[in-house]
Amino acid sequence: MNELTLAPRTHDLLSPRGAARWPEDRPRPTLRTLDLVIDGTSLLDRVFTQLPTFSLRSPLWIGYPLVVTHARALLGGGPSDLADDDPADHVALFMCPSCAIGGCGVLSARLTRDGNRVHWTDVGRQIRGVADLGPFTFDADQYDGVLRPLTET
C-alpha cells in the first residue's frame, strides 16, 4: 500500500535561455504548487530522473481557484482536464505550468476506487521515455484525507 502526501514546491518558470537574459533587479516568475509525494518521494522527482527536461508540473497550484477542480478530479468526483487523446477514466497528475489546461500537455493516470482502496494505473502512458511510475494503490481514507481539504477552499 502506498501513501500519498503533498508538499509545497516552487518552480522557476524561466527557460535556461530566458533565465540567462532575465534582469537581476526583477523578480523571477515562479509557480507554487503542491507536489504529489508517494511514499516520501516526489512523483515529479521520479519523472525528472528519467526525463531531466520534463516541463509539466502539478495542477495543484497554491492560491489559484483551479486547485479545487483538480483536487476533486483526483478524488474521483469530477472530470479532469485532459488531453484529447486521454481516456475519460484518467486524471491529470502533471499539466502545463503556464495554464494548467490538459490540451497543452498532461501526464495522467487511470483512477479507480475499489472499496477502501484508490488505484493509479496506466501512469504516464502518453509521455514517451517515462517508465516504472506505478501502479500505485492507496488507502482510500488516507488518500481522501490528503486531498479533500483542497476542495473546501
C-alpha positions in Angstrom: 0.0 0.0 0.0 1.3 3.4 -0.9 1.0 6.7 1.0 0.1 10.0 -0.7 1.2 13.3 0.8 1.5 16.8 -0.6 4.5 19.2 -0.2 4.8 22.8 -1.3 7.2 23.3 -4.1 8.3 26.4 -6.0 9.1 26.2 -9.7 11.1 28.7 -11.8 9.1 29.4 -14.9 12.0 30.7 -17.0 13.8 28.5 -19.5 17.6 28.3 -19.1 17.9 30.8 -22.0 15.3 33.1 -20.6 16.9 32.9 -17.2 20.3 33.9 -18.6 18.8 37.1 -20.1 16.5 37.9 -17.1 17.4 41.2 -15.4 18.8 40.6 -12.0 16.8 43.5 -10.4 13.4 42.0 -11.4 11.8 39.1 -9.5 11.8 35.9 -11.4 8.4 34.4 -12.4 7.6 31.3 -10.3 4.8 28.9 -9.7 4.0 27.5 -6.3 2.3 24.1 -6.3 1.5 21.2 -4.1 3.9 18.4 -5.1 2.5 14.8 -5.2 4.7 12.8 -2.9 4.3 9.0 -2.8 6.0 7.0 0.0 8.2 10.0 0.8 9.4 10.6 -2.7 8.2 13.3 -5.1 6.5 11.9 -8.1 7.9 14.8 -10.1 11.4 13.9 -9.0 10.9 10.3 -10.1 10.0 11.7 -13.6 13.0 14.0 -13.6 15.3 11.0 -13.1 14.1 9.7 -16.4 13.4 12.9 -18.2 15.5 15.8 -16.7 13.9 18.4 -19.1 10.3 17.4 -18.2 8.3 20.6 -18.2 4.9 19.6 -16.8 4.0 20.4 -13.1 1.4 19.5 -10.5 -2.0 21.0 -11.3 -2.5 21.8 -7.6 -1.4 25.5 -7.8 -1.3 27.2 -4.5 -3.5 30.3 -4.4 -5.4 29.6 -7.6 -9.1 28.5 -7.7 -8.4 25.7 -10.2 -6.9 23.7 -7.3 -10.4 22.8 -6.2 -11.3 21.4 -9.7 -8.1 19.3 -9.9 -8.4 18.1 -6.3 -12.0 16.9 -7.0 -10.8 15.1 -10.1 -8.1 13.4 -8.1 -10.8 12.3 -5.6 -12.8 10.8 -8.5 -15.6 13.4 -8.0 -15.3 15.4 -11.2 -13.8 15.5 -14.7 -10.1 16.1 -15.1 -8.8 18.4 -17.7 -7.1 16.0 -20.1 -5.5 16.0 -23.5 -7.9 15.0 -26.3 -6.5 11.5 -26.6 -6.6 10.6 -22.9 -9.2 8.1 -21.7 -12.1 9.6 -19.7 -11.2 7.5 -16.6 -7.8 9.2 -16.3 -6.9 12.1 -14.1 -4.1 14.7 -14.6 -1.1 14.3 -12.3 1.0 16.9 -14.2 0.0 19.7 -16.6 1.3 22.7 -18.4 2.8 25.1 -15.8 1.6 28.2 -17.7 -2.1 27.4 -18.0 -3.0 24.1 -16.1 -5.1 23.0 -19.1 -4.8 19.5 -20.4 -4.6 20.5 -24.1 -1.1 21.8 -23.6 0.2 18.5 -22.3 -0.5 16.2 -19.5 0.8 13.2 -17.6 -2.2 11.2 -16.3 -3.1 8.0 -14.5 -6.2 5.8 -14.6 -8.1 6.4 -11.3 -10.2 3.6 -9.9 -11.7 3.1 -6.5 -12.2 -0.4 -5.1 -13.8 -0.4 -1.7 -11.3 1.1 0.7 -8.6 1.4 -1.9 -7.7 4.0 -4.6 -5.6 2.8 -7.6 -3.5 4.8 -10.1 -2.7 2.6 -13.1 -1.5 3.3 -16.6 0.6 6.1 -15.2 2.3 8.4 -17.8 1.1 6.4 -20.8 1.3 9.4 -23.1 4.8 10.5 -22.2 7.5 8.7 -24.2 10.5 7.9 -22.1 8.7 7.6 -18.8 8.6 4.1 -17.3 8.0 2.4 -14.0 5.8 5.1 -12.5 3.3 2.8 -11.0 0.9 1.3 -10.4 0.1 2.8 -7.0 -2.5 1.7 -4.5 -3.6 4.0 -1.6 -5.8 3.5 1.4 -8.9 5.5 0.5 -9.3 7.2 3.9 -5.7 8.3 3.9 -5.8 9.4 0.3 -9.1 11.3 0.7 -7.8 12.9 3.9 -4.9 14.4 2.0 -6.9 15.8 -1.0 -10.4 16.6 0.4 -9.2 19.8 2.3 -8.2 21.3 -1.0 -11.9 21.1 -2.2 -13.0 23.2 0.8 -11.1 26.4 0.0 
